């Protein structure tokens, strides 16, 4: 990292920056730490008798890491302009669709952690990860919403108070996740105009600013990967589960040809198949 920054002295379009060096080094260290945590979590979960012969834990771990990325990108601390973010929490900005999506997402997070760790540790980690929502007040370009807070609160209460088996939770959550994908995919529910279908995968991501594109990529990866994994955990085969989600997303993309303000492309079905493969 230091060598690259020093070389930028001789590049007329670049600037050598100690801040960049610091950020790059901290990011590299953080990546190594997270890799170590992933490895240790995987090894510990494989030693659990309940997991032996059951679902592989790499899938849930990958999805949890993707979720953390979605909640924290661009990971740049903010110490000012926090008051406008607090004002954005006003109930006038409440969205039932966003609340249901947040509720479902946090139930998925709890289910994934349940598949990795023992129940007590999994619950503690859910509570720890829930701090990522208020932490958005201090992250640049991120703002929590009242709908997100409401969904998180209800999810935590229901998960702790309503007992159910892992298989039952997976089945119920898979149906709820598919419902959320349909609702989110068909917003704003106003069918007019005619969009152009793009056959180039990930084109919209590549054309957008990297911060927004990466957040959207993590968000979609979490939802599509979780949908596939939940169907798989509920007893469906991995190939059928991947095919169902990819087919559903294909249908949604076709319908989006008539939705104003939406981009209809091949990216989402391809992403679902990639995540099923992973």
C-alpha positions as CSV (number, residue, x, y, z in Angstrom):
1,X,0.0,0.0,0.0
2,X,2.8,2.4,0.8
3,X,4.6,1.5,-2.4
4,X,1.5,2.2,-4.5
5,X,1.0,5.6,-2.8
6,X,4.6,6.6,-3.3
7,X,4.4,5.7,-7.0
8,X,1.4,8.0,-7.3
9,X,3.8,10.9,-6.9
10,X,4.9,10.2,-10.5
11,X,1.3,9.9,-11.9
12,X,0.1,13.2,-13.0
13,X,-3.6,12.3,-12.4
14,X,-3.1,10.9,-8.9
15,X,-2.2,12.3,-5.4
16,X,0.0,10.6,-2.8
17,X,-1.9,10.6,0.5
18,X,-1.1,9.5,4.0
19,X,-4.8,9.2,4.6
20,X,-5.1,6.7,1.8
21,X,-2.2,4.7,3.2
22,X,-3.9,4.6,6.6
23,X,-7.3,3.6,5.2
24,X,-5.8,0.9,2.9
25,X,-3.7,-0.6,5.7
26,X,-6.6,-0.6,8.2
27,X,-8.8,-2.2,5.6
28,X,-6.3,-4.9,4.9
29,X,-5.9,-5.7,8.6
30,X,-9.7,-5.7,9.0
31,X,-10.0,-8.1,6.0
32,X,-7.5,-10.5,7.6
33,X,-9.3,-10.3,11.0
34,X,-12.7,-11.1,9.3
35,X,-11.2,-14.0,7.4
36,X,-9.8,-15.4,10.7
37,X,-13.3,-14.9,12.3
38,X,-14.9,-16.7,9.4
39,X,-12.5,-19.6,9.6
40,X,-12.8,-20.0,13.3
41,X,-16.6,-19.7,13.2
42,X,-16.8,-22.4,10.5
43,X,-14.5,-24.8,12.4
44,X,-16.4,-24.3,15.7
45,X,-19.7,-24.9,14.0
46,X,-18.5,-28.1,12.4
47,X,-17.6,-29.4,15.8
48,X,-21.2,-29.0,17.1
49,X,-22.8,-32.5,17.3
50,X,-26.1,-31.0,16.0
51,X,-24.5,-29.8,12.8
52,X,-22.7,-33.1,12.0
53,X,-24.2,-34.5,8.9
54,X,-26.4,-31.5,8.5
55,X,-26.3,-28.3,6.5
56,X,-22.9,-26.9,5.6
57,X,-22.2,-23.7,7.6
58,X,-20.3,-21.9,4.9
59,X,-23.4,-20.7,3.2
60,X,-24.9,-19.0,6.3
61,X,-21.5,-17.5,7.2
62,X,-21.1,-16.0,3.7
63,X,-24.6,-14.5,3.9
64,X,-24.0,-13.0,7.4
65,X,-20.8,-11.4,6.1
66,X,-22.6,-10.0,3.1
67,X,-25.3,-8.6,5.4
68,X,-22.8,-6.9,7.6
69,X,-21.3,-5.4,4.4
70,X,-24.7,-4.1,3.3
71,X,-25.3,-2.5,6.7
72,X,-21.8,-0.8,7.0
73,X,-20.6,0.2,3.5
74,X,-18.8,2.6,2.9
75,X,-17.5,2.2,6.4
76,X,-16.4,5.8,6.6
77,X,-17.1,7.4,10.0
78,X,-19.2,10.6,10.2
79,X,-19.0,13.0,13.2
80,X,-21.2,15.8,11.8
81,X,-24.6,16.2,10.1
82,X,-26.0,13.6,12.4
83,X,-29.1,15.7,13.4
84,X,-30.7,15.6,9.9
85,X,-30.4,11.8,10.0
86,X,-32.2,11.8,13.4
87,X,-35.0,13.9,11.8
88,X,-35.3,11.3,9.1
89,X,-36.5,8.9,11.7
90,X,-39.7,10.9,12.1
91,X,-42.8,8.6,11.7
92,X,-44.0,10.7,8.7
93,X,-41.3,8.8,6.7
94,X,-42.7,5.4,7.7
95,X,-43.1,2.8,5.0
96,X,-44.9,-0.5,5.7
97,X,-43.1,-2.2,2.8
98,X,-39.7,-1.3,4.2
99,X,-40.8,-2.3,7.7
100,X,-41.8,-5.8,6.5
101,X,-38.5,-6.1,4.5
102,X,-36.5,-5.1,7.6
103,X,-38.6,-7.5,9.8
104,X,-37.9,-10.4,7.4
105,X,-34.2,-9.6,6.9
106,X,-33.6,-9.7,10.7
107,X,-35.5,-12.9,11.1
108,X,-33.2,-14.3,8.3
109,X,-30.1,-13.1,10.1
110,X,-31.3,-14.8,13.3
111,X,-32.0,-18.0,11.4
112,X,-28.6,-18.0,9.8
113,X,-26.8,-17.4,13.1
114,X,-28.9,-20.2,14.6
115,X,-27.5,-22.5,11.9
116,X,-23.9,-21.5,12.7
117,X,-23.8,-21.2,16.5
118,X,-25.5,-22.6,19.5
119,X,-28.8,-20.8,20.4
120,X,-27.4,-18.7,23.3
121,X,-24.4,-17.4,21.3
122,X,-26.5,-16.9,18.2
123,X,-29.0,-14.7,20.1
124,X,-26.2,-12.6,21.6
125,X,-24.8,-12.1,18.1
126,X,-28.2,-11.1,16.8
127,X,-28.4,-8.4,19.5
128,X,-24.8,-7.3,18.7
129,X,-25.5,-7.0,15.0
130,X,-28.7,-5.1,15.7
131,X,-26.5,-2.2,16.8
132,X,-25.6,-1.8,13.1
133,X,-28.9,0.0,12.6
134,X,-28.3,2.9,15.0
135,X,-24.6,2.9,13.9
136,X,-25.7,4.2,10.5
137,X,-26.1,7.6,12.1
138,X,-22.3,7.7,12.2
139,X,-21.5,6.2,8.8
140,X,-21.2,8.5,5.8
141,X,-24.0,8.2,3.2
142,X,-26.1,5.9,5.4
143,X,-29.3,6.8,7.3
144,X,-31.5,4.5,9.4
145,X,-35.2,4.7,9.0
146,X,-38.1,4.4,11.4
147,X,-39.4,1.5,9.3
148,X,-36.0,-0.3,9.7
149,X,-36.0,0.2,13.5
150,X,-39.7,-1.0,13.7
151,X,-38.9,-4.1,11.7
152,X,-35.9,-4.9,13.8
153,X,-37.8,-4.5,17.1
154,X,-40.7,-6.7,16.1
155,X,-38.3,-9.4,14.7
156,X,-36.3,-9.5,17.9
157,X,-39.5,-9.9,20.0
158,X,-41.0,-12.6,17.9
159,X,-37.8,-14.6,17.5
160,X,-37.3,-14.7,21.3
161,X,-41.0,-15.4,22.3
162,X,-42.3,-17.7,19.5
163,X,-40.8,-21.2,19.7
164,X,-40.4,-23.2,16.5
165,X,-38.1,-25.8,15.0
166,X,-35.3,-25.0,12.6
167,X,-37.2,-26.7,9.7
168,X,-40.4,-24.8,10.5
169,X,-38.6,-21.5,10.7
170,X,-36.8,-22.2,7.4
171,X,-40.1,-23.0,5.7
172,X,-42.0,-20.0,7.0
173,X,-39.1,-17.7,6.3
174,X,-38.6,-19.0,2.7
175,X,-42.2,-18.1,1.9
176,X,-41.9,-14.7,3.6
177,X,-38.7,-14.0,1.8
178,X,-40.2,-14.9,-1.6
179,X,-43.2,-12.6,-0.8
180,X,-40.8,-9.7,0.0
181,X,-38.9,-10.3,-3.2
182,X,-42.1,-10.0,-5.2
183,X,-43.3,-6.9,-3.4
184,X,-39.9,-5.2,-3.7
185,X,-39.6,-6.2,-7.3
186,X,-43.0,-4.9,-8.3
187,X,-42.8,-1.5,-6.6
188,X,-44.2,1.1,-7.4
189,X,-47.1,-1.1,-8.6
190,X,-47.9,1.3,-11.5
191,X,-47.7,-0.4,-14.8
192,X,-47.0,2.1,-17.6
193,X,-44.4,2.7,-20.3
194,X,-42.0,0.2,-21.8
195,X,-38.4,-0.2,-20.6
196,X,-35.6,-1.8,-22.5
197,X,-34.3,-5.2,-21.3
198,X,-30.5,-5.4,-20.8
199,X,-28.8,-8.7,-21.5
200,X,-25.4,-7.5,-20.0
201,X,-25.1,-8.9,-16.4
202,X,-24.1,-6.3,-13.7
203,X,-24.1,-3.4,-16.2
204,X,-26.1,-1.2,-13.8
205,X,-23.7,-1.9,-11.0
206,X,-20.7,-1.0,-13.1
207,X,-22.3,2.3,-14.3
208,X,-23.3,3.5,-10.9
209,X,-21.0,5.1,-8.2
210,X,-19.1,2.3,-6.5
211,X,-20.5,3.0,-3.1
212,X,-24.1,2.8,-4.2
213,X,-23.4,-0.1,-6.5
214,X,-21.6,-2.1,-3.8
215,X,-24.4,-1.5,-1.3
216,X,-27.0,-2.6,-3.8
217,X,-24.9,-5.7,-4.8
218,X,-24.6,-6.7,-1.1
219,X,-28.3,-6.2,-0.5
220,X,-29.4,-8.3,-3.5
221,X,-26.8,-10.9,-2.7
222,X,-28.2,-11.3,0.8
223,X,-31.8,-11.5,-0.3
224,X,-31.3,-13.9,-3.2
225,X,-28.7,-16.1,-1.4
226,X,-30.9,-16.3,1.7
227,X,-34.0,-17.2,-0.4
228,X,-32.0,-20.1,-2.0
229,X,-30.5,-21.2,1.3
230,X,-33.9,-21.1,3.2
231,X,-35.5,-23.3,0.5
232,X,-32.6,-25.6,0.8
233,X,-32.8,-25.7,4.6
234,X,-36.5,-26.4,4.4
235,X,-35.8,-29.6,2.6
236,X,-35.7,-28.7,-1.1
237,X,-32.8,-29.7,-3.2
238,X,-30.1,-27.1,-3.9
239,X,-30.6,-27.2,-7.7
240,X,-34.4,-26.8,-7.5
241,X,-34.1,-24.1,-4.9
242,X,-31.7,-22.1,-7.1
243,X,-33.9,-22.7,-10.1
244,X,-37.1,-21.5,-8.3
245,X,-35.5,-18.2,-7.2
246,X,-33.8,-17.6,-10.5
247,X,-37.1,-18.2,-12.4
248,X,-39.0,-16.0,-10.0
249,X,-36.5,-13.2,-10.5
250,X,-36.7,-13.6,-14.3
251,X,-40.5,-13.2,-14.2
252,X,-40.1,-10.1,-12.0
253,X,-37.6,-8.6,-14.4
254,X,-40.0,-9.2,-17.3
255,X,-42.8,-7.5,-15.4
256,X,-40.4,-4.6,-14.7
257,X,-40.4,-3.8,-18.4
258,X,-43.7,-2.1,-17.6
259,X,-42.7,-0.4,-14.3
260,X,-41.6,3.2,-14.5
261,X,-38.2,4.0,-13.0
262,X,-37.1,0.4,-12.9
263,X,-34.2,-1.3,-14.7
264,X,-35.0,-4.6,-16.4
265,X,-31.9,-6.7,-16.9
266,X,-30.5,-10.3,-16.7
267,X,-28.4,-9.5,-13.6
268,X,-30.8,-10.7,-10.8
269,X,-31.4,-14.2,-12.2
270,X,-27.6,-14.6,-12.9
271,X,-26.8,-13.4,-9.4
272,X,-29.2,-15.9,-7.9
273,X,-27.6,-18.7,-9.8
274,X,-24.1,-17.6,-8.8
275,X,-25.1,-17.5,-5.2
276,X,-26.7,-21.0,-5.4
277,X,-23.4,-22.2,-6.8
278,X,-21.5,-20.6,-4.0
